[in-house]
């Protein structure tokens, strides 16, 4: 089952924290970012896909080296819809931030300064989207989180693409 299917499943499951308001806030933030950067939503979607790939790798590595608790703490502290440079720094060492900036720049045609402006908001937005599968009555953002599991446990076969999930979510909410 694809990532978007997991998100919709979480929206339809009263035991999970996902809400159309949360999904709408993620979409709204992405649209505002595109507007503020003078780009279109397609460019933001491409950026989200690249960022998602890097976030997936970082979360996989964090889980493997520090355990599920570290991933949980990271999601609970940094998931949001506003700019948060600390979220970017918590996930990526400086060298990886530069690689991410370059990768997004190459895929979107945006300059490095524009990309860096996007990243401080896109990373918390990605983390926020991943919390949609959290259990309603749990203090953990990770335990039983079907959306996060689908995202982290993907085998990079192209089935998990945050840009595509964002586009589908926009259609789902009639905002895209």
MODELLER restraints for C-alpha pairs under 7 A, 6 or more apart:
rsr = mdl.restraints
at = mdl.atoms
rsr.add(forms.Gaussian(group=physical.xy_distance, feature=features.Distance(at['CA:2:A'], at['CA:159:A']), mean=6.12, stdev=0.5))
rsr.add(forms.Gaussian(group=physical.xy_distance, feature=features.Distance(at['CA:2:A'], at['CA:160:A']), mean=6.42, stdev=0.5))
rsr.add(forms.Gaussian(group=physical.xy_distance, feature=features.Distance(at['CA:3:A'], at['CA:147:A']), mean=6.47, stdev=0.5))
rsr.add(forms.Gaussian(group=physical.xy_distance, feature=features.Distance(at['CA:3:A'], at['CA:150:A']), mean=6.02, stdev=0.5))
rsr.add(forms.Gaussian(group=physical.xy_distance, feature=features.Distance(at['CA:3:A'], at['CA:151:A']), mean=6.52, stdev=0.5))
rsr.add(forms.Gaussian(group=physical.xy_distance, feature=features.Distance(at['CA:3:A'], at['CA:160:A']), mean=5.74, stdev=0.5))
rsr.add(forms.Gaussian(group=physical.xy_distance, feature=features.Distance(at['CA:3:A'], at['CA:165:A']), mean=6.74, stdev=0.5))
rsr.add(forms.Gaussian(group=physical.xy_distance, feature=features.Distance(at['CA:4:A'], at['CA:165:A']), mean=5.14, stdev=0.5))
rsr.add(forms.Gaussian(group=physical.xy_distance, feature=features.Distance(at['CA:6:A'], at['CA:146:A']), mean=6.45, stdev=0.5))
rsr.add(forms.Gaussian(group=physical.xy_distance, feature=features.Distance(at['CA:6:A'], at['CA:147:A']), mean=5.35, stdev=0.5))
rsr.add(forms.Gaussian(group=physical.xy_distance, feature=features.Distance(at['CA:7:A'], at['CA:132:A']), mean=6.69, stdev=0.5))
rsr.add(forms.Gaussian(group=physical.xy_distance, feature=features.Distance(at['CA:7:A'], at['CA:133:A']), mean=6.82, stdev=0.5))
rsr.add(forms.Gaussian(group=physical.xy_distance, feature=features.Distance(at['CA:7:A'], at['CA:147:A']), mean=6.02, stdev=0.5))
rsr.add(forms.Gaussian(group=physical.xy_distance, feature=features.Distance(at['CA:10:A'], at['CA:16:A']), mean=5.62, stdev=0.5))
rsr.add(forms.Gaussian(group=physical.xy_distance, feature=features.Distance(at['CA:10:A'], at['CA:18:A']), mean=5.57, stdev=0.5))
rsr.add(forms.Gaussian(group=physical.xy_distance, feature=features.Distance(at['CA:10:A'], at['CA:132:A']), mean=6.55, stdev=0.5))
rsr.add(forms.Gaussian(group=physical.xy_distance, feature=features.Distance(at['CA:10:A'], at['CA:133:A']), mean=5.37, stdev=0.5))
rsr.add(forms.Gaussian(group=physical.xy_distance, feature=features.Distance(at['CA:11:A'], at['CA:18:A']), mean=4.96, stdev=0.5))
rsr.add(forms.Gaussian(group=physical.xy_distance, feature=features.Distance(at['CA:11:A'], at['CA:19:A']), mean=5.50, stdev=0.5))
rsr.add(forms.Gaussian(group=physical.xy_distance, feature=features.Distance(at['CA:11:A'], at['CA:20:A']), mean=6.93, stdev=0.5))
rsr.add(forms.Gaussian(group=physical.xy_distance, feature=features.Distance(at['CA:15:A'], at['CA:135:A']), mean=5.75, stdev=0.5))
rsr.add(forms.Gaussian(group=physical.xy_distance, feature=features.Distance(at['CA:15:A'], at['CA:136:A']), mean=5.09, stdev=0.5))
rsr.add(forms.Gaussian(group=physical.xy_distance, feature=features.Distance(at['CA:16:A'], at['CA:133:A']), mean=5.66, stdev=0.5))
rsr.add(forms.Gaussian(group=physical.xy_distance, feature=features.Distance(at['CA:16:A'], at['CA:134:A']), mean=5.43, stdev=0.5))
rsr.add(forms.Gaussian(group=physical.xy_distance, feature=features.Distance(at['CA:16:A'], at['CA:135:A']), mean=4.37, stdev=0.5))
rsr.add(forms.Gaussian(group=physical.xy_distance, feature=features.Distance(at['CA:16:A'], at['CA:136:A']), mean=4.65, stdev=0.5))
rsr.add(forms.Gaussian(group=physical.xy_distance, feature=features.Distance(at['CA:17:A'], at['CA:132:A']), mean=5.68, stdev=0.5))
rsr.add(forms.Gaussian(group=physical.xy_distance, feature=features.Distance(at['CA:17:A'], at['CA:133:A']), mean=6.36, stdev=0.5))
rsr.add(forms.Gaussian(group=physical.xy_distance, feature=features.Distance(at['CA:17:A'], at['CA:134:A']), mean=5.58, stdev=0.5))
rsr.add(forms.Gaussian(group=physical.xy_distance, feature=features.Distance(at['CA:17:A'], at['CA:135:A']), mean=5.93, stdev=0.5))
rsr.add(forms.Gaussian(group=physical.xy_distance, feature=features.Distance(at['CA:17:A'], at['CA:136:A']), mean=4.81, stdev=0.5))
rsr.add(forms.Gaussian(group=physical.xy_distance, feature=features.Distance(at['CA:18:A'], at['CA:132:A']), mean=4.17, stdev=0.5))
rsr.add(forms.Gaussian(group=physical.xy_distance, feature=features.Distance(at['CA:18:A'], at['CA:133:A']), mean=6.13, stdev=0.5))
rsr.add(forms.Gaussian(group=physical.xy_distance, feature=features.Distance(at['CA:25:A'], at['CA:81:A']), mean=6.96, stdev=0.5))
rsr.add(forms.Gaussian(group=physical.xy_distance, feature=features.Distance(at['CA:26:A'], at['CA:81:A']), mean=6.37, stdev=0.5))
rsr.add(forms.Gaussian(group=physical.xy_distance, feature=features.Distance(at['CA:26:A'], at['CA:125:A']), mean=6.06, stdev=0.5))
rsr.add(forms.Gaussian(group=physical.xy_distance, feature=features.Distance(at['CA:26:A'], at['CA:129:A']), mean=6.90, stdev=0.5))
rsr.add(forms.Gaussian(group=physical.xy_distance, feature=features.Distance(at['CA:27:A'], at['CA:166:A']), mean=6.90, stdev=0.5))
rsr.add(forms.Gaussian(group=physical.xy_distance, feature=features.Distance(at['CA:27:A'], at['CA:170:A']), mean=6.64, stdev=0.5))
rsr.add(forms.Gaussian(group=physical.xy_distance, feature=features.Distance(at['CA:29:A'], at['CA:81:A']), mean=6.26, stdev=0.5))
rsr.add(forms.Gaussian(group=physical.xy_distance, feature=features.Distance(at['CA:30:A'], at['CA:44:A']), mean=6.66, stdev=0.5))
rsr.add(forms.Gaussian(group=physical.xy_distance, feature=features.Distance(at['CA:31:A'], at['CA:41:A']), mean=6.03, stdev=0.5))
rsr.add(forms.Gaussian(group=physical.xy_distance, feature=features.Distance(at['CA:33:A'], at['CA:118:A']), mean=6.83, stdev=0.5))
rsr.add(forms.Gaussian(group=physical.xy_distance, feature=features.Distance(at['CA:34:A'], at['CA:40:A']), mean=5.30, stdev=0.5))
rsr.add(forms.Gaussian(group=physical.xy_distance, feature=features.Distance(at['CA:34:A'], at['CA:41:A']), mean=5.65, stdev=0.5))
rsr.add(forms.Gaussian(group=physical.xy_distance, feature=features.Distance(at['CA:34:A'], at['CA:44:A']), mean=5.87, stdev=0.5))
rsr.add(forms.Gaussian(group=physical.xy_distance, feature=features.Distance(at['CA:37:A'], at['CA:114:A']), mean=6.65, stdev=0.5))
rsr.add(forms.Gaussian(group=physical.xy_distance, feature=features.Distance(at['CA:43:A'], at['CA:108:A']), mean=5.86, stdev=0.5))
rsr.add(forms.Gaussian(group=physical.xy_distance, feature=features.Distance(at['CA:45:A'], at['CA:163:A']), mean=4.39, stdev=0.5))
rsr.add(forms.Gaussian(group=physical.xy_distance, feature=features.Distance(at['CA:45:A'], at['CA:166:A']), mean=6.98, stdev=0.5))
rsr.add(forms.Gaussian(group=physical.xy_distance, feature=features.Distance(at['CA:46:A'], at['CA:108:A']), mean=6.66, stdev=0.5))
rsr.add(forms.Gaussian(group=physical.xy_distance, feature=features.Distance(at['CA:46:A'], at['CA:163:A']), mean=5.87, stdev=0.5))
rsr.add(forms.Gaussian(group=physical.xy_distance, feature=features.Distance(at['CA:47:A'], at['CA:104:A']), mean=5.57, stdev=0.5))
rsr.add(forms.Gaussian(group=physical.xy_distance, feature=features.Distance(at['CA:47:A'], at['CA:108:A']), mean=6.71, stdev=0.5))
rsr.add(forms.Gaussian(group=physical.xy_distance, feature=features.Distance(at['CA:48:A'], at['CA:122:A']), mean=6.92, stdev=0.5))
rsr.add(forms.Gaussian(group=physical.xy_distance, feature=features.Distance(at['CA:48:A'], at['CA:162:A']), mean=5.94, stdev=0.5))
rsr.add(forms.Gaussian(group=physical.xy_distance, feature=features.Distance(at['CA:48:A'], at['CA:163:A']), mean=5.06, stdev=0.5))
rsr.add(forms.Gaussian(group=physical.xy_distance, feature=features.Distance(at['CA:49:A'], at['CA:161:A']), mean=5.59, stdev=0.5))
rsr.add(forms.Gaussian(group=physical.xy_distance, feature=features.Distance(at['CA:49:A'], at['CA:162:A']), mean=5.01, stdev=0.5))
rsr.add(forms.Gaussian(group=physical.xy_distance, feature=features.Distance(at['CA:49:A'], at['CA:163:A']), mean=4.45, stdev=0.5))
rsr.add(forms.Gaussian(group=physical.xy_distance, feature=features.Distance(at['CA:50:A'], at['CA:104:A']), mean=6.14, stdev=0.5))
rsr.add(forms.Gaussian(group=physical.xy_distance, feature=features.Distance(at['CA:52:A'], at['CA:126:A']), mean=6.86, stdev=0.5))
rsr.add(forms.Gaussian(group=physical.xy_distance, feature=features.Distance(at['CA:52:A'], at['CA:161:A']), mean=7.00, stdev=0.5))
rsr.add(forms.Gaussian(group=physical.xy_distance, feature=features.Distance(at['CA:52:A'], at['CA:162:A']), mean=5.70, stdev=0.5))
rsr.add(forms.Gaussian(group=physical.xy_distance, feature=features.Distance(at['CA:56:A'], at['CA:151:A']), mean=6.77, stdev=0.5))
rsr.add(forms.Gaussian(group=physical.xy_distance, feature=features.Distance(at['CA:56:A'], at['CA:152:A']), mean=5.60, stdev=0.5))
rsr.add(forms.Gaussian(group=physical.xy_distance, feature=features.Distance(at['CA:58:A'], at['CA:91:A']), mean=6.16, stdev=0.5))
rsr.add(forms.Gaussian(group=physical.xy_distance, feature=features.Distance(at['CA:59:A'], at['CA:71:A']), mean=6.51, stdev=0.5))
rsr.add(forms.Gaussian(group=physical.xy_distance, feature=features.Distance(at['CA:59:A'], at['CA:152:A']), mean=6.86, stdev=0.5))
rsr.add(forms.Gaussian(group=physical.xy_distance, feature=features.Distance(at['CA:60:A'], at['CA:152:A']), mean=6.00, stdev=0.5))
rsr.add(forms.Gaussian(group=physical.xy_distance, feature=features.Distance(at['CA:62:A'], at['CA:70:A']), mean=6.81, stdev=0.5))
rsr.add(forms.Gaussian(group=physical.xy_distance, feature=features.Distance(at['CA:62:A'], at['CA:71:A']), mean=6.44, stdev=0.5))
rsr.add(forms.Gaussian(group=physical.xy_distance, feature=features.Distance(at['CA:63:A'], at['CA:70:A']), mean=6.82, stdev=0.5))
rsr.add(forms.Gaussian(group=physical.xy_distance, feature=features.Distance(at['CA:63:A'], at['CA:71:A']), mean=6.03, stdev=0.5))
rsr.add(forms.Gaussian(group=physical.xy_distance, feature=features.Distance(at['CA:72:A'], at['CA:140:A']), mean=6.24, stdev=0.5))
rsr.add(forms.Gaussian(group=physical.xy_distance, feature=features.Distance(at['CA:72:A'], at['CA:141:A']), mean=5.39, stdev=0.5))
rsr.add(forms.Gaussian(group=physical.xy_distance, feature=features.Distance(at['CA:72:A'], at['CA:142:A']), mean=5.25, stdev=0.5))
rsr.add(forms.Gaussian(group=physical.xy_distance, feature=features.Distance(at['CA:75:A'], at['CA:127:A']), mean=5.93, stdev=0.5))
rsr.add(forms.Gaussian(group=physical.xy_distance, feature=features.Distance(at['CA:75:A'], at['CA:141:A']), mean=6.52, stdev=0.5))
rsr.add(forms.Gaussian(group=physical.xy_distance, feature=features.Distance(at['CA:76:A'], at['CA:141:A']), mean=6.33, stdev=0.5))
rsr.add(forms.Gaussian(group=physical.xy_distance, feature=features.Distance(at['CA:78:A'], at['CA:87:A']), mean=5.37, stdev=0.5))
rsr.add(forms.Gaussian(group=physical.xy_distance, feature=features.Distance(at['CA:78:A'], at['CA:124:A']), mean=5.74, stdev=0.5))
rsr.add(forms.Gaussian(group=physical.xy_distance, feature=features.Distance(at['CA:79:A'], at['CA:124:A']), mean=4.67, stdev=0.5))
rsr.add(forms.Gaussian(group=physical.xy_distance, feature=features.Distance(at['CA:79:A'], at['CA:125:A']), mean=6.37, stdev=0.5))
rsr.add(forms.Gaussian(group=physical.xy_distance, feature=features.Distance(at['CA:79:A'], at['CA:127:A']), mean=4.62, stdev=0.5))
rsr.add(forms.Gaussian(group=physical.xy_distance, feature=features.Distance(at['CA:79:A'], at['CA:128:A']), mean=4.23, stdev=0.5))
rsr.add(forms.Gaussian(group=physical.xy_distance, feature=features.Distance(at['CA:80:A'], at['CA:124:A']), mean=4.94, stdev=0.5))
rsr.add(forms.Gaussian(group=physical.xy_distance, feature=features.Distance(at['CA:80:A'], at['CA:125:A']), mean=5.50, stdev=0.5))
rsr.add(forms.Gaussian(group=physical.xy_distance, feature=features.Distance(at['CA:80:A'], at['CA:128:A']), mean=5.17, stdev=0.5))
rsr.add(forms.Gaussian(group=physical.xy_distance, feature=features.Distance(at['CA:81:A'], at['CA:121:A']), mean=6.70, stdev=0.5))
rsr.add(forms.Gaussian(group=physical.xy_distance, feature=features.Distance(at['CA:81:A'], at['CA:124:A']), mean=6.15, stdev=0.5))
rsr.add(forms.Gaussian(group=physical.xy_distance, feature=features.Distance(at['CA:81:A'], at['CA:125:A']), mean=5.08, stdev=0.5))
rsr.add(forms.Gaussian(group=physical.xy_distance, feature=features.Distance(at['CA:82:A'], at['CA:121:A']), mean=5.62, stdev=0.5))
rsr.add(forms.Gaussian(group=physical.xy_distance, feature=features.Distance(at['CA:83:A'], at['CA:120:A']), mean=5.02, stdev=0.5))
rsr.add(forms.Gaussian(group=physical.xy_distance, feature=features.Distance(at['CA:83:A'], at['CA:121:A']), mean=4.11, stdev=0.5))
rsr.add(forms.Gaussian(group=physical.xy_distance, feature=features.Distance(at['CA:84:A'], at['CA:120:A']), mean=5.24, stdev=0.5))
rsr.add(forms.Gaussian(group=physical.xy_distance, feature=features.Distance(at['CA:84:A'], at['CA:121:A']), mean=6.16, stdev=0.5))
rsr.add(forms.Gaussian(group=physical.xy_distance, feature=features.Distance(at['CA:84:A'], at['CA:124:A']), mean=6.77, stdev=0.5))
rsr.add(forms.Gaussian(group=physical.xy_distance, feature=features.Distance(at['CA:85:A'], at['CA:120:A']), mean=4.87, stdev=0.5))
rsr.add(forms.Gaussian(group=physical.xy_distance, feature=features.Distance(at['CA:87:A'], at['CA:123:A']), mean=6.65, stdev=0.5))
rsr.add(forms.Gaussian(group=physical.xy_distance, feature=features.Distance(at['CA:87:A'], at['CA:124:A']), mean=6.26, stdev=0.5))
rsr.add(forms.Gaussian(group=physical.xy_distance, feature=features.Distance(at['CA:88:A'], at['CA:120:A']), mean=6.06, stdev=0.5))
rsr.add(forms.Gaussian(group=physical.xy_distance, feature=features.Distance(at['CA:88:A'], at['CA:123:A']), mean=6.20, stdev=0.5))
rsr.add(forms.Gaussian(group=physical.xy_distance, feature=features.Distance(at['CA:101:A'], at['CA:112:A']), mean=6.16, stdev=0.5))
rsr.add(forms.Gaussian(group=physical.xy_distance, feature=features.Distance(at['CA:101:A'], at['CA:115:A']), mean=5.92, stdev=0.5))
rsr.add(forms.Gaussian(group=physical.xy_distance, feature=features.Distance(at['CA:101:A'], at['CA:116:A']), mean=6.41, stdev=0.5))
rsr.add(forms.Gaussian(group=physical.xy_distance, feature=features.Distance(at['CA:102:A'], at['CA:112:A']), mean=6.89, stdev=0.5))
rsr.add(forms.Gaussian(group=physical.xy_distance, feature=features.Distance(at['CA:104:A'], at['CA:115:A']), mean=6.76, stdev=0.5))
rsr.add(forms.Gaussian(group=physical.xy_distance, feature=features.Distance(at['CA:105:A'], at['CA:111:A']), mean=5.84, stdev=0.5))
rsr.add(forms.Gaussian(group=physical.xy_distance, feature=features.Distance(at['CA:105:A'], at['CA:112:A']), mean=6.15, stdev=0.5))
rsr.add(forms.Gaussian(group=physical.xy_distance, feature=features.Distance(at['CA:105:A'], at['CA:115:A']), mean=6.43, stdev=0.5))
rsr.add(forms.Gaussian(group=physical.xy_distance, feature=features.Distance(at['CA:130:A'], at['CA:147:A']), mean=5.88, stdev=0.5))
rsr.add(forms.Gaussian(group=physical.xy_distance, feature=features.Distance(at['CA:130:A'], at['CA:148:A']), mean=5.21, stdev=0.5))
rsr.add(forms.Gaussian(group=physical.xy_distance, feature=features.Distance(at['CA:131:A'], at['CA:141:A']), mean=5.95, stdev=0.5))
rsr.add(forms.Gaussian(group=physical.xy_distance, feature=features.Distance(at['CA:131:A'], at['CA:148:A']), mean=6.95, stdev=0.5))
rsr.add(forms.Gaussian(group=physical.xy_distance, feature=features.Distance(at['CA:132:A'], at['CA:147:A']), mean=6.68, stdev=0.5))
rsr.add(forms.Gaussian(group=physical.xy_distance, feature=features.Distance(at['CA:133:A'], at['CA:145:A']), mean=4.48, stdev=0.5))
rsr.add(forms.Gaussian(group=physical.xy_distance, feature=features.Distance(at['CA:133:A'], at['CA:146:A']), mean=5.22, stdev=0.5))
rsr.add(forms.Gaussian(group=physical.xy_distance, feature=features.Distance(at['CA:133:A'], at['CA:147:A']), mean=4.77, stdev=0.5))
rsr.add(forms.Gaussian(group=physical.xy_distance, feature=features.Distance(at['CA:133:A'], at['CA:148:A']), mean=6.67, stdev=0.5))
rsr.add(forms.Gaussian(group=physical.xy_distance, feature=features.Distance(at['CA:134:A'], at['CA:141:A']), mean=5.08, stdev=0.5))
rsr.add(forms.Gaussian(group=physical.xy_distance, feature=features.Distance(at['CA:134:A'], at['CA:142:A']), mean=6.37, stdev=0.5))
rsr.add(forms.Gaussian(group=physical.xy_distance, feature=features.Distance(at['CA:134:A'], at['CA:144:A']), mean=6.57, stdev=0.5))
rsr.add(forms.Gaussian(group=physical.xy_distance, feature=features.Distance(at['CA:134:A'], at['CA:145:A']), mean=4.51, stdev=0.5))
rsr.add(forms.Gaussian(group=physical.xy_distance, feature=features.Distance(at['CA:135:A'], at['CA:144:A']), mean=6.42, stdev=0.5))
rsr.add(forms.Gaussian(group=physical.xy_distance, feature=features.Distance(at['CA:135:A'], at['CA:145:A']), mean=6.49, stdev=0.5))
rsr.add(forms.Gaussian(group=physical.xy_distance, feature=features.Distance(at['CA:142:A'], at['CA:148:A']), mean=7.00, stdev=0.5))
rsr.add(forms.Gaussian(group=physical.xy_distance, feature=features.Distance(at['CA:151:A'], at['CA:160:A']), mean=6.36, stdev=0.5))
rsr.add(forms.Gaussian(group=physical.xy_distance, feature=features.Distance(at['CA:154:A'], at['CA:160:A']), mean=6.71, stdev=0.5))
rsr.add(forms.Gaussian(group=physical.xy_distance, feature=features.Distance(at['CA:167:A'], at['CA:176:A']), mean=6.71, stdev=0.5))
rsr.add(forms.Gaussian(group=physical.xy_distance, feature=features.Distance(at['CA:170:A'], at['CA:176:A']), mean=4.24, stdev=0.5))
